[in-house]
Amino acid sequence: MPRPEDRAIESAIAAHKLPGGVLWVERNGSVYHHAYGLRAIVPHEEAMTEDTIFDAASLTKVIATAPSIWILIERGEIALDDPVQRYIPEFRHAGITIRHLLTHTSALSPDVPLNYEWSGYDTGVKLAIEDEPTNRPGVIFRYSDINFILLGEVVRRVSGEPLNVFAAHNIFEPLGMKDTCFLPLVIPSGVEEPGRVVGTSDRAATHPGPSTTLGMTNRIAPTEFGLRGVVHDPSSRRMGGVAGHAGLFTTARDVAIYARALLNGGGPVMKPETVRAMTSRATDSAIGRTAGWDLDSAYSRPRRGGATSFGHTGWTGGIFWIDPESKSFYVFLSNRVHPDGKGSITKLQVDLGGDAPAGMRFPNVVNFITGGANARNGIDVLEGNRWDILRGHRVGLITNVSGIDRAGNPTVDLLRSAIGVELVAVFSPEHGFGTSVILSRVDGEGSVASGAAHESTGPSASAGLRMTPIPTYSLYDERRKPTSEQLANLDTLVFDIQDAGTRFYTYISTMELAMEAAAEAKVRFVVLDRVNPIGGEIVEGPVLEGKTDFVGIHDIAVRHGMTVGELAKMFRDEKHIDVDLVVVPVGGWKRGMYQDEAGLAWVNPSPNMRTLRAATLYPGIGLLERAISVGRGTTTPFEVIGAPWIDGEQLARELHIEGLTFTPTRFTPDSDMFAGKECGGVRITIVDRHALRSVAAGLAIAGTLDRLYPGKLDRSKMQPLLRGNGPLEPFLARRAKYLLY
């Protein structure tokens, strides 16, 4: 009988997401492995076999480079918190340590330049050495191939052997990983094989990997551009195929040997305490990394296993995750970039995470967006511009837990560590910051403790630094906008909070009031724009009429279909706010995209806005929350509705709303409306969110409740949020002037 993971992989192959792959899963000695699909599609089809050799891409980092560094640490030849400069003297950034490189907290660029021609290992290392960080080290996570290019060079300089030779002698050969090497097409001296391609550079040829068996070429899975046995990664390829970030070739069987060794204490290549140190949390940052491996970044989708599990992925289609608690590991290798680079295994990665073989199931701990566009919020654009508009400024930041970049770094961490930017005050909206935060400012060079408190192993990444507390202020107490005293020492006030796309969601009110305060204090106001999570095309009234207040700050539609940057421009003009406004725009977003379609991870912007489904329903279901229970005090706010007087079976039969289905349910809220009272009601499921008109749905539900239970629903309680019944067209005309996308 097919296993669930068999079906998931075969389904992905049928959908042309990848040509094929090899899976290997073990738990406590129980083993399952299988080959799927094709190894090659062009120039002719070849069946996938379990002994297929794959371009490991970034799995190189955890199979070759990180363990090589840790072997040298174990031998006392490297120290984790030594500056990189000790081993590469020409590296100018004294505050960056080996730990920062291993954990991707150096703040160096993602890659060396590829926008002009260059070649050679030495040139690649030189470009890595010359890179300039955007932030002080130790604070933010930025996945960077430069980090591991430098680590590969550290291995070479300390050991006297190129990385490929050192890893072969100290890892692959002792473990019996016979099909693992760099440069699989470099022919050992004196051997000829007709039609076999040789290495890609003179340096590669003079530093070969372990001698490979003749006929190995036929087992290598091709990637893109007709490459077969030549590394796919462009930086590594220009460097000759041996680099710390990419270049390794391996089989699922060999990776399983390596995983088994780590689970069993590291012998014969390293000591158990070294394995523990290499695979334990090594960062104080909000995003967890070990000194070499991933723990809970956006790359760990899905995270397999418990809090101590660790793993990595590779661009060409590799997934590798280990769970020490259950003595389990999971390897899936593929060539998803063959033949045209358009394949994708992100959804398959999640499917495999939820569907391991019987008895080998891993819980999903972290869920991330899979697929979608590569949209960037304003904070990502600003970061990419190296903080240009904030350099030399004293900055105040209005943010909460939803203020993150694409990698998951909190905006507060990004700005307080940004080189040339001085973060001097932080302001939080309704619901506060939303997490345990340590706010501090670095005086001088070096690392800094992160915004989010976490435990780490080994010396603190911020040891020896003097921290200056950053004042923090609530904008949801007796005053809801910053005071002149709080703004007196600022040049720029920055707003970065995820809105929910609904008029009565109060973060846009906080923004408008802060704009007024900035205007009065003659402080520039910068909005880091964010996508509208429920899309920017659908607009639903009514438009606010009458007096404005905190749940209705301006006369806009309930579902306004605007971003916070667009709203800021509207507020400035229509409310005559004389503020120096700068909007840092979103990149790569189209108005019809929901947040997941934009490829952006969901973070609860407020305690009860827990899913994108809830945000989609909120413009309509939120209208009902003062009249019936909308699920506050349950695990699914805004996705269930009910009251003690509702018959869920009857209501479900009577509701017929496009885009939604309704299932009878009973629930007892533990807080808010009807706390402690059992309610009948319905669970709401979105089946077509693009067809759904959520405000109309909320009003239709209210009408049905009125009809079924006359006198029970107090419609007057909906009016504070609804407020208006005029035409939508005038608002649409006003809105059109401010649309940026």
Secondary structure, 3 states (H helix, E strand, C coil): CCCHHHHHHHHHHHCCCCCEEEEEEEECCEEEEEEEEEEECCCCCEECCCCCEEECCCHHHHHHHHHHHHHHHHCCCCCCCCEHHHCCCCCCCCCCEHHHHHHCCCCCCCCCCCCCCCCCHHHHHHHHHHCCCCECCCCCCCCCHHHHHHHHHHHHHHHCCCHHHHHHHHHHHHHCCCCCEECCCCCCCCCCCCCCCCCCCHHHHHCCCCCCCCCHHHHECCCCCCCCCCCCCHHHHHCCCCCCCCCEEECHHHHHHHHHHHHCCCCCCCCHHHHHHHHCECCCCCCCEECCCECCCCCCCCCECCCCCEEEEECCCEEEEEEHHHCEEEEEEECCCCCCCCCCCHHHHHHHHHCCCCCCCCCECCCCCCCCCCCECHHHHHHHCCCHHHCCCEEEEEECCCCECCCCCEHHHHHHHECCCEEEEEEECCCCCCCCECCEEECCCCCCCCCECCCCCCCCCCCCCCEEECCEEECCCCCCCCCHHHHCCCCEEEEECCCCCECCCCHHHHHHHHHHHHHHHCCEEEEECCCCCCCCCCCEEEECCCCCECCECCCCEEECCCCHHHHHHHHHHHCCCCCCEEEECCECCCCCCCCCCCCCCCCCCCCCCCCHHHHHHHHHHHHHCCCCECCCCCCCCCCEEEECCCCHHHHHHHCCCCCEEEEEEEECCCCCCCCCCCEEEEEEEECCCCCCCHHHHHHHHHHHHHHHCCCCCCHHHHHHHHCCCCCCHHHHHHHHCCCCC
